Amino acid sequence: MLQRFPSLKDVRFESQNRTWDTVVEQIPDSEGKVYTEPRLPYGFQRFQVTRMDLENERQTANIGVEESHR
């Protein structure tokens, strides 16, 4: 994305976990089940790519190409 849009400084993605966990506990040797309150949903993920990351990737790729030609 940074290569395609040179005017971008960086690209960031963020997501939040808002999924409830379903908690059902099986009772051994029984058809019964125990239902408990699920824990609260929480958590997030963040991902960022900067121009410096792109340049580092290019340098790493160039090093790999140079070593393969030796």
C-alpha positions as CSV (number, residue, x, y, z in Angstrom):
1,M,0.0,0.0,0.0
2,L,2.9,2.3,0.8
3,Q,4.4,1.6,-2.6
4,R,1.2,2.3,-4.4
5,F,0.4,5.5,-2.5
6,P,3.7,7.4,-2.0
7,S,2.0,10.3,-0.2
8,L,1.1,8.0,2.7
9,K,3.4,8.3,5.8
10,D,2.3,5.0,7.3
11,V,-0.6,2.5,7.3
12,R,-2.3,1.5,10.6
13,F,-4.9,-1.1,11.3
14,E,-6.7,-1.6,14.6
15,S,-9.3,-4.1,15.6
16,Q,-11.1,-4.7,18.9
17,N,-12.3,-8.0,20.2
18,R,-15.9,-7.8,21.3
19,T,-16.8,-11.5,21.1
20,W,-18.3,-13.1,24.1
21,D,-16.9,-16.5,25.2
22,T,-19.6,-19.1,25.6
23,V,-18.8,-21.1,28.7
24,V,-20.4,-24.5,29.1
25,E,-18.9,-27.1,31.4
26,Q,-19.7,-30.7,30.8
27,I,-20.5,-33.0,33.7
28,P,-18.7,-36.3,33.4
29,D,-21.1,-39.3,33.0
30,S,-24.1,-37.1,32.7
31,E,-26.2,-35.3,30.1
32,G,-26.3,-32.2,32.4
33,K,-24.3,-29.1,31.7
34,V,-23.3,-26.2,33.9
35,Y,-23.6,-22.8,32.3
36,T,-21.6,-19.9,33.7
37,E,-21.3,-16.2,32.9
38,P,-18.8,-15.7,30.1
39,R,-15.9,-13.4,30.8
40,L,-16.2,-9.9,29.4
41,P,-14.9,-9.4,25.9
42,Y,-11.8,-7.3,25.7
43,G,-8.6,-6.9,23.8
44,F,-7.3,-5.2,20.7
45,Q,-4.8,-5.7,18.0
46,R,-2.8,-2.9,16.3
47,F,-0.6,-3.2,13.3
48,Q,1.4,-0.4,11.7
49,V,3.8,-0.2,8.7
50,T,5.9,2.8,8.2
51,R,8.1,4.1,5.3
52,M,11.1,3.0,7.4
53,D,9.7,-0.6,7.5
54,L,9.3,-0.5,3.7
55,E,13.0,0.6,3.3
56,N,14.2,-2.1,5.7
57,E,12.3,-4.7,3.7
58,R,13.9,-3.5,0.5
59,Q,17.4,-3.6,2.0
60,T,16.8,-7.1,3.3
61,A,15.5,-8.3,-0.1
62,N,18.5,-6.8,-1.8
63,I,20.9,-8.5,0.6
64,G,19.2,-11.8,-0.2
65,V,19.5,-11.3,-3.9
66,E,23.2,-10.3,-3.6
67,E,24.0,-13.4,-1.5
68,S,22.2,-15.8,-4.0
69,H,24.4,-14.5,-6.8
70,R,27.7,-15.4,-5.1
